[in-house]
Amino acid sequence: MFHVAGDDDFLADVAVKGAEALRDLVLQHVTVHRMVRQTETHLVFELRDDVGVLAPPGS
């Protein structure tokens, strides 16, 4: 969990088995707190160690 500046207050980095598990985590453990006004999620579909689309500088 990270406390961040900007439009968001906190960033939680979680690993779950799938989108349904993420939904359950957010609905059952995050939004149940009265201080949580809204949530936003982002999914990582693939972790790539190779060059991919964005090559590192100098390659």
C-alpha positions as a Markdown table, in Angstrom:
| # | Residue | x | y | z |
|---|---|---|---|---|
| 1 | Met | 0.0 | 0.0 | 0.0 |
| 2 | Phe | 1.4 | 3.4 | -1.0 |
| 3 | His | 0.2 | 6.8 | 0.2 |
| 4 | Val | 0.6 | 9.0 | -2.9 |
| 5 | Ala | 0.1 | 12.6 | -4.0 |
| 6 | Gly | -2.2 | 13.7 | -6.9 |
| 7 | Asp | -5.7 | 12.7 | -7.7 |
| 8 | Asp | -5.4 | 9.4 | -5.9 |
| 9 | Asp | -4.7 | 9.1 | -2.2 |
| 10 | Phe | -3.6 | 5.5 | -2.0 |
| 11 | Leu | -2.2 | 2.9 | -4.4 |
| 12 | Ala | -2.5 | -0.8 | -3.5 |
| 13 | Asp | -0.5 | -3.3 | -5.5 |
| 14 | Val | -2.2 | -6.7 | -5.3 |
| 15 | Ala | -1.9 | -10.0 | -7.1 |
| 16 | Val | -5.0 | -12.0 | -7.6 |
| 17 | Lys | -6.0 | -15.1 | -9.7 |
| 18 | Gly | -8.3 | -13.1 | -12.0 |
| 19 | Ala | -10.7 | -10.2 | -12.6 |
| 20 | Glu | -13.4 | -11.8 | -10.4 |
| 21 | Ala | -11.0 | -12.2 | -7.5 |
| 22 | Leu | -10.0 | -8.5 | -7.9 |
| 23 | Arg | -13.7 | -7.5 | -7.9 |
| 24 | Asp | -14.3 | -9.5 | -4.8 |
| 25 | Leu | -11.3 | -8.0 | -3.0 |
| 26 | Val | -12.4 | -4.5 | -3.8 |
| 27 | Leu | -16.0 | -5.0 | -2.9 |
| 28 | Gln | -15.5 | -7.1 | 0.2 |
| 29 | His | -12.5 | -5.4 | 1.8 |
| 30 | Val | -12.1 | -1.9 | 0.4 |
| 31 | Thr | -15.4 | -0.3 | -0.4 |
| 32 | Val | -16.9 | -1.5 | 2.9 |
| 33 | His | -15.1 | 1.3 | 4.7 |
| 34 | Arg | -17.1 | 4.5 | 4.9 |
| 35 | Met | -14.1 | 6.6 | 4.2 |
| 36 | Val | -13.7 | 5.1 | 0.7 |
| 37 | Arg | -15.6 | 7.2 | -1.8 |
| 38 | Gln | -14.5 | 5.5 | -5.0 |
| 39 | Thr | -12.0 | 3.0 | -6.4 |
| 40 | Glu | -10.3 | 2.6 | -9.7 |
| 41 | Thr | -8.5 | -0.5 | -10.9 |
| 42 | His | -5.9 | -1.2 | -13.6 |
| 43 | Leu | -5.0 | -4.7 | -14.8 |
| 44 | Val | -1.7 | -6.0 | -16.0 |
| 45 | Phe | -2.3 | -8.4 | -18.8 |
| 46 | Glu | 1.3 | -9.4 | -19.5 |
| 47 | Leu | 4.7 | -8.9 | -17.9 |
| 48 | Arg | 7.4 | -8.7 | -20.6 |
| 49 | Asp | 11.1 | -9.0 | -19.9 |
| 50 | Asp | 12.1 | -8.6 | -23.5 |
| 51 | Val | 12.4 | -5.4 | -25.5 |
| 52 | Gly | 8.8 | -5.3 | -26.7 |
| 53 | Val | 7.2 | -2.2 | -28.1 |
| 54 | Leu | 9.2 | 0.3 | -26.0 |
| 55 | Ala | 12.9 | -0.4 | -26.3 |
| 56 | Pro | 15.1 | 0.8 | -23.5 |
| 57 | Pro | 17.5 | 3.7 | -24.3 |
| 58 | Gly | 20.6 | 2.7 | -26.3 |
| 59 | Ser | 19.1 | -0.5 | -27.8 |
